[in-house]
Amino acid sequence: MTSVPPRFPPHPIRGVQVLHQKQNCAPHFAEIEVDFEPAAEGFAFEVAQELTVDYEPAEALSRFFEAAAVGIEEQLSLPEHGVVIATRVVLRHARADTFGSHELAFRIAGYLAARKALERTGRPRL
């Protein structure tokens, strides 16, 4: 008999905050806060309507947010977590910096947010 892997998240997980900051010759800076809500199936990512971020050029923000979504989905999809993704992720807060914010920084912030959310459900950290 094969058991069905648990669905993620089993309940709403709100206020997952991540600050990814690395200072060196290639700096990283990304700050996000996301909520994970149970969904019927799959992965959905959205930006809260009220979210405003003071960053120029503003056009770059959509790429940063997409990178965070990719990082979250990639981390949750790792087979070692043993979960079925059924989540809606809402980006509630974000900060970016002229020197250090880029797609990779936000992707890493997404990985870290997914790990924190998994930990809150009692899933072991890998």
C-alpha positions as CSV (number, residue, x, y, z in Angstrom):
1,M,0.0,0.0,0.0
2,T,1.4,3.4,-1.0
3,S,0.7,6.4,1.1
4,V,-0.3,9.6,-0.5
5,P,2.2,12.5,0.3
6,P,0.8,15.3,2.4
7,R,-0.5,18.4,0.7
8,F,1.4,21.6,1.3
9,P,0.4,23.7,3.1
10,P,-1.9,21.8,5.4
11,H,-3.2,25.2,6.8
12,P,-2.6,28.9,6.1
13,I,1.0,30.0,6.9
14,R,1.1,33.7,7.1
15,G,3.8,36.3,7.6
16,V,6.8,34.3,6.3
17,Q,9.6,36.9,6.3
18,V,13.0,36.6,4.6
19,L,15.8,39.1,4.4
20,H,18.5,37.8,2.0
21,Q,21.5,40.1,2.2
22,K,25.1,39.4,1.1
23,Q,27.7,42.1,1.0
24,N,30.8,41.5,-1.2
25,C,31.9,42.4,-4.7
26,A,28.6,41.0,-6.0
27,P,26.1,42.1,-3.4
28,H,22.6,40.5,-2.9
29,F,19.6,42.2,-1.4
30,A,16.0,41.0,-1.3
31,E,13.4,41.2,1.4
32,I,10.0,39.6,1.1
33,E,7.1,38.6,3.2
34,V,4.7,36.0,1.8
35,D,1.6,34.1,2.9
36,F,1.0,30.5,1.9
37,E,-2.7,29.5,1.5
38,P,-4.1,26.0,0.8
39,A,-5.3,25.7,-2.8
40,A,-7.2,23.0,-4.7
41,E,-4.1,22.0,-6.6
42,G,-0.8,23.3,-8.0
43,F,1.1,26.5,-7.4
44,A,-0.2,30.0,-7.8
45,F,1.7,33.2,-7.0
46,E,0.2,36.7,-6.8
47,V,1.3,40.1,-5.6
48,A,-1.0,41.8,-3.1
49,Q,-2.8,44.8,-4.7
50,E,-1.8,47.1,-1.9
51,L,1.9,46.3,-2.3
52,T,4.1,49.3,-3.1
53,V,7.9,49.2,-3.4
54,D,10.1,52.2,-3.6
55,Y,12.6,51.1,-6.3
56,E,13.8,52.5,-9.6
57,P,13.4,51.3,-12.3
58,A,10.0,50.1,-11.2
59,E,9.8,47.8,-14.3
60,A,12.4,45.5,-12.7
61,L,10.1,44.7,-9.8
62,S,8.0,42.3,-11.9
63,R,11.1,40.3,-12.8
64,F,12.2,40.2,-9.1
65,F,8.8,39.0,-8.0
66,E,8.7,36.3,-10.7
67,A,12.2,35.2,-9.6
68,A,10.9,34.9,-6.0
69,A,7.9,32.8,-7.2
70,V,10.3,30.5,-9.1
71,G,12.5,30.1,-6.0
72,I,9.5,29.2,-3.9
73,E,8.1,26.7,-6.4
74,E,11.5,25.1,-7.0
75,Q,12.1,24.6,-3.3
76,L,8.6,23.1,-2.7
77,S,9.0,20.8,-5.7
78,L,12.1,19.0,-4.3
79,P,11.3,15.3,-3.9
80,E,13.0,15.1,-0.6
81,H,10.3,17.3,1.0
82,G,7.7,14.7,0.1
83,V,4.7,17.0,-0.4
84,V,2.2,17.6,-3.0
85,I,2.1,21.3,-3.8
86,A,-1.4,22.8,-3.5
87,T,-0.7,26.4,-2.6
88,R,-1.5,30.0,-3.4
89,V,1.4,32.3,-2.4
90,V,0.7,36.0,-1.8
91,L,3.5,38.5,-1.8
92,R,2.6,41.0,1.0
93,H,5.8,43.0,1.4
94,A,9.0,43.5,-0.6
95,R,12.1,45.7,-0.4
96,A,14.7,46.1,-3.1
97,D,18.0,48.1,-3.1
98,T,19.7,49.8,-6.0
99,F,23.0,48.1,-5.1
100,G,22.3,44.4,-4.7
101,S,18.8,43.6,-5.8
102,H,18.5,41.4,-8.8
103,E,16.7,38.3,-9.9
104,L,19.1,35.8,-8.3
105,A,18.7,37.6,-4.9
106,F,14.9,37.3,-5.1
107,R,15.1,33.7,-6.2
108,I,17.2,32.8,-3.2
109,A,14.8,34.8,-1.0
110,G,12.0,32.6,-2.5
111,Y,13.9,29.4,-1.6
112,L,14.4,30.6,1.9
113,A,10.7,31.6,2.3
114,A,9.6,28.1,1.2
115,R,12.0,26.5,3.6
116,K,10.7,28.6,6.5
117,A,7.1,27.7,5.6
118,L,8.0,24.0,5.4
119,E,9.6,24.2,8.9
120,R,6.4,25.8,10.3
121,T,4.5,22.6,9.3
122,G,7.1,20.4,11.0
123,R,8.7,19.2,7.7
124,P,12.4,18.6,8.4
125,R,14.9,21.1,7.1
126,L,17.2,19.7,4.5
